[in-house]
């Protein structure tokens, strides 16, 4: 995640109380209760995945986040039914950030905190500067490991050799998080995880196979449309080919079950339900009547050109209507670049691919930093979102959302089929997140929602859960384990876990 400098975010959080809890993490355990493992064996729990499995939060991997990872919470509950030791490749501090030989690794900076305005009110997210990072990837983590969550990993990365190569990190071909604990320069995540010889496992992978495309506003490509089945050419901002996903995922399951272990497979939630896509409304620009009329007069030549494009057969009347720009008094939809519109920039009409957002378009979280500001400080009319369109990278359009959804549905069909074929628990994380995002989830002391900063479910990066959100995730997985294997693992009280807290420690 990039550093966030969100100006409009304070509008969403300034008037709301920031919920926090500093209590010890209480287990929902009654004296004298007896818990069983059923048909499962929890003596050695191993987990595999990406940032969600690692406990990533607030735009970084830091110590408290790892200690509140959903696998660590589950492992604690498994101890009531024969569970054993659970070891994670813990980082050194709560700053976040990574070093390589004492030098900061670009793009892996400190975590976000909810900064104070100095008078006790929230001023928005800011990068924590109270301490420098101390986690150096050249100091390899040794000893047994149970948590093989690797932030940034896509499905095919888990099976790729050399993904944990220290030399490859500097070359951009390896992952620094995995390089900290890989068994060798040439090892793969799944090989290391299988070698851990767990008796029970959880596997949650696939979010990043669509998330990068979504958070980049669809700036990448859909490898299903390209029929590209070569993982080495599927970039971080692309959608992983469905066949590639299915083939590699099957390999991962085969590796984790080779010794007869039981486990749980977790499906992929709707990435568009997270605060990164739901915090900024599609119509955030307020205008009065005279200003709206002035803006419309400037767009009159553009709208007239659309009619000429229809007359000359370059676009249909329906597309011209879609592209017509019109502002009114009140809240307005913003002007955007939409690369899925018919390209008529090279025609005699020579019009850009612009339109206004609709209620179904999703403006990405980081666009809040520029919406309503001036693209050219010397030109007071150059308002971004009004006279200057948001870029393709700043909006996930409805067409791009369909690409994400189609891939997600294919991934989930693969996951569900392999769970059934191997007698594994199937965890419907998609339905669980949908509940958080729509009705909210009641708990002892409140309601967990996906509202940015105040809903309790998500951290400040708008993508990853808070500790409370990870506790909810752990309970969702525990429910599926108990239902499949007849175990009676106790769930945790999610209200006993912390969420976002106001901080003055940014300098």
N, C-alpha and C positions, 0 to 999 in steps of 0.2 A: 504494500500500500504506500502511496505517496503521502508526504506530509500534507496536512490539511490546514488551510487558512480560511475557515468558513465564516463569513461575515453575517450571512442571513440566519445562521443556525441559532444565534441567540434569540431570534424571534420565536423559535420553537421551544426554548428551554428556560428563558429568563423568568417567566411567570409561573413555572412549575417547580415544585419541591423535588430535590434530588434525593432519591431513596437510598439509604445505605444501612448496613448492618455489620457490626463489629463483634457479634457474638461468636463463641466457639461453634464449630460446625457440628450441630447436633444430629445424631442418627435417630430415625423414627423407630426406636427400639423400646420395647417394654420389658421390664424385669421378668425373667422366667420364660420368655418366649424361646421357642426352639425353631431353628431355621435349617432347611435341608437343601441339598444340591439336586435332588431328583435324579434324573438320568444323566446329568452332567457331572463333570469333574472339574472343580474350580481350583485345584491345587496349584496349577501354573497357568495364569492368565496372560495371554499375549495379544496385543492389539496393533493393527496396521492401518495407516491412513495418511491424511495430509495435515494441514494446519489445525483443523477441527479436532483431530485426535491428539495432536501435540499440546493443545491448550492455548493456542495463539489467541491474543486478544489485544484490543487497543492499538492495532497496527504493528505489533511486535511479539516476539516470544520472550516472556520474562518469567521470573521464578514463581511469583504468586499465581500467574496464569497456568503454569504447568501443574502446580499443586492442586489447582481446581479443575484440571482437565476431566472430562467425563470418564475416561478410563481409570484415572486415579480414584475418582469417587466410586465407580463400580467395584474396583478392586477392594476398596474398604468395606463395601457391603458383602463381597464374596467371603471375607474373612469370618463372617458369621456362619458360613456353610462350607468350611474346609479350604477356603482360599489361602494362598501362600503369599510370599513376599512379592512386591511389585516395584520394579526399579525403572526409573525414567532417566533419560540423558539430560539432567537438569542443567540449566544455565546458571551463571554465577550471581546474578543480580536482578533487581527489579527495574533497571533502567531500560533493558532491551538493547538492541544493537549488537553487532558482531564485529570482531576484529580478526585479522589474519596476520600473524606475526607482529602484533601490536598496532597494526594500521587499520583504521575503520574500513569496512567493506561498503562501497557505495550502494545505496538502495536498501541497506539494512540498518536503519537508524533507531533511535530511541522510541519508546512507546508514546502514546497520546495520554494526556490528562485533561480533565475538565477544569480549565483555568478560571480563577476568580478575578473579578475586576478590582480587587483590593479592598472592597467594602462588603464582602460576603455574598455577592451575587455572581452567578455564572457568566463568563464572557466568551464561552465557546471552547472547542478543543484546541489544544496547543501541544507541541512536542515537549516532552519532559527534558529539562536541561539541568536538573538538580544534581545529576551525577553522570559521569562518563561510563560507557559500557566497559565491562571487564571480561566478557566471554570471548575467548580467543579460540578459533576453530582448530588451530594447530595443537592445542592441548587436548588430545584425544580422550574421550570418555572410555574407560575400561571397565571390565566386569560384566556381569550378566545384565541384559536389558530386556524389559517387557514391553515398553512402549516404542513402537516403530512408526510414530507419526512424524511425517516430514513436511513442514510447511512448503507450499508451492508445488507439491508433487501432483502430477496427473497420472492416470491409470497406467500408462505405458512406462512412466518413469520408475514405478516400483519394480518392474521386471528388467530394467535396463542396467547392464554392467557399467562400472565406472561412474555411476551417478553420485557416489560418495568420494570421489577422488579429490584430494587436496589440491593437486596440480590442476585438475580440471576446473576448480572453482575460479581461479584467476583467469582461466581461458574462457569462462562462461559456459562450460559444458557440464558442470556438476553442481550439486546443491550444497551450499555451505552448512546447512543444518544437518544433513545426513553425513557430510564429511567429518563432523565432530565425533560420530560414533560408528561409522562403517567399519566392518571387520577387516577390510583391506581396500587398497586403491581400486581394485577391479570388482568388488562385490556388488550385489544388488540388494535392494531393500527386502524383497520377498525371500531371497536366499538366506539372508541373515535372520529374518523372522522365522522361517521354517526351521532353521538350525537351532532356534531357541527351544524347540520341542515342547510347545505349549499343550496343555490338556484342554484348554478352552480359548477361543479367540473371538475378537470382533474385527470386522473389516468395513471401513467406511471410506470409499474413494469414488471419485467421479465429479465432485463439485467443481473442481478447477478445470475440468474438461469442457465446461460451458461458462464458468464464471469469468474467466479472462475476456472472452468475447463480449459478455454482457457488460462488465464494468468499463470496457473500452468503448461502450456505445456502439458495439457491432462493427468496430473498425477493422477487425480481422476478417477471416474467411470461414465459411462453413465447409469443412472437408467432406461432408456428405454430398453437398452440391457439386463439389469438384471430383467426387469419387476417389479421393486421395487416401490410400491405405498405407502410406509410408509414415510411420510415427516420427521419423527424423526430420520431416519437413512440416510438421504440424506445430506451428508456433504457439506461444503462450496466450495470444489473443485470438486464437482460432477455436472452432468447435471440433472436438475429436470425432473422427469417423466412427459411426455406430459399430461397424464390423471390427474395427481395431479395438474398440472398447470391449466388445463381447469376447473376442479372442483372448485378450490379455487378462480380463477379469476371470475368465475360466481358469487360466494358468494360476492366478493368485489363489483361487479357492482350492485348486488341486494341491498346491504347495502347502497350504495351511491345514488341509485335512488328510495329508498323506500318512500321518501317524495315527489316524483314527480320531483326531480331536473333533469335538463339537464346537459350535460357535454361532455367531449372529452376523448376518449381512444387513447393512443399513442402506436404505435407498436415498435418492437424491431429492432434496426439497426444491420447491420453486425458488430459484435464486432471486426472482423479481419480487418476492415477498419481504425481503430484508430491507432495513432502513436506508441502505445505500440507494435504493430505487424508489422509496416511498416517502422520503422526508421532504423533498422539494416538489411542490405541486406543479402541474403542467401549465397553470395559468397564474404565475406569480407577479405579473407586472400590472400595477395599478396606474390608470391614466384618467385624467379628467376629460370632459367632452372636447374642449378646444385643442388639447394636446393630441387626442385621438384623431381629430379631423386633420390636424397638421401632418401627422404621420401618414394618414391615408392619402393625402395629396401627394406625398413623396412616392408612395407606392402605386399611384395611378398609372404611370408608364409601364411598370412591371405587369400589373393586372391587364392593361391593354395589350401588351405583348402576348399574354397567354391566349387571348381571344384570337389574335393573329396566328398563333401557333396551331390553334384548332382549325381555323379556316384553311391553313396550308397543309393540314393533315399530319402535323408532327406529333400532336397529342390529341387525346379524346376530350370531349366536353367534360366528362366526369373527372378526368385528371386536372383539367384547367380549374374546375371548381375546387378540387382538393388543394391546389396550389395558390389559389387566390388569397391575398393577405388583406385583412380588414380588422382594424382596431375600433373598440367602442369605449364609452365611459364605464369605468369599473375595472374588474380584474381581467387581464388579457392573457391569452395564450401567446407563447413566444415564437419568434421566427427562428427556424432551424434549417440546416442543410440536411437533405434527405437523399442519399446516394442511390436509393432504390427507385426514385422518380426517373422518368424518361429523360435521358441526357440530350438536351437541345442546345447545349452551349456552343456546339459547332455548326448549328444550322444557321440559316440567314436571320433567324429570330434572335439567336444568341442570348438566351435567358439562363440564369443559374438555376440549380435544383433546390429552390427554396419553397417552404410552406410554413404554416403555423402548426404548433403542436395541437393535438386533440386530447380529450380526457384520458385516452388509453396510452398515450406516449409516456415514457418514463425518463425524467431528467435525472442524470446521475448526481450523486451527493456533492461531488467536487465542483459542479457547475455553479453552486450557490455562491462561490467566491467571486464570480465575475458577473453574474446576472445583475443588470441594472447599473453596472459601472461603465465607464467610458473606454472604448477601444483606443481612442486617440484623445489624450488629456486636453489637447488644444482645440478639440471640436466637441462642443457641448451636445451636439445632435448625434454623436456616435455611440448611442446607448446599446450595450450588448443585450440581445434578446428582442430589441425593437428595430433599430436601424441596422444593426450588425447581427447577423444570425449566430446562434450557437452552432458549434461545429458538429460534424457527424459523431465525433468521439464523446460528445456531452449529452447525447440523447439516445436511448434505446427505443427505437420506433416499434410500432406494432408488427411490422414485417420481420424485424430482427427478433422480436420476442417469439414469434412463431418458430423461427429456426432453433432458438434455445429450447423451447417447449418440446419440439419434435425430437430433438436429441435426448432430452431428459426422459421423455416417455420410453424411448428405445432403451436407454441405459437401465431404467427401472424394470422394464420387462425382462432384461437379461438377469438382473440381480434377483428378482422374484423367482424366475425359473430355476436358477442355480440353487437358491435356498431350498426350493421344493425338491429338486433332484437329489440333493445331498442331505436332506433331513435337518436343515439348519433353520434357526430362528430368522424370520424376516421382520425387520424393523421398519415401520412406515413413518420415517422422519418427515416425509412430505406432508402427511396428514397432521402430524404433531405441530409443525411450524405453521401450517395453515390456521390451526386453532389459535396459536399465539398471535398471528397477524390479523385475525378477524375478530373473534369474540374475546380473546384473552384467556388465560388459564388461571383460575382462582387458586390461591394457596393460603396457608395459615398466616394472615397478616396483609394480604393484598391480592392484586391481580397482575400476572405477568403478561406484558404486551410487547409489541415490536416498535413502539413509539421511540424515536431517537432520544437517547439520554435519560428520559424519564420513565420509560416502560419497563425497565429492569431486565429485559431479556437479552439485550445486545450491548456490546462494548462500543467505544467511541469511534471505531473504524467503520461502523455501520454494517459490517459483514459478519464478524465473529461474535459468538455469545459472550455475555458477561459470566462471572462465576455462577450467578443464579441461573443463567440460561444453560450453562453446562450441567448444572444439577438437574434441571428439567430434562435435558437430553439423556442423562444417566438414568433417570426414572423411566423414560420412554423405552430405553433398551432393556432395563430390568424387567419391565412388564412383558416384553416379547420373550425374554429368556424364560421367565417363570411359566408363561403360557405354553411354550414349546416343550420344555424339559421337565415340567412338573416340580420345579424348584420353588422355594419360598424365600428368595432373597428379599430383604426389606428395602423399601425405598427411603430416600432422604427427604428431610423437610427443606424444600427449596428456599423458604423464607429465611433459613438460617445462614444462607450464603450471601455474600456481599454483591453489590452492584456498583454503578458509577458513583463516585464521591467527589465533592468539590475539593480542589487542591490549589494551594498557593505555591507549590514547589515546582515552579517552571523555570527558575533562574538559579 
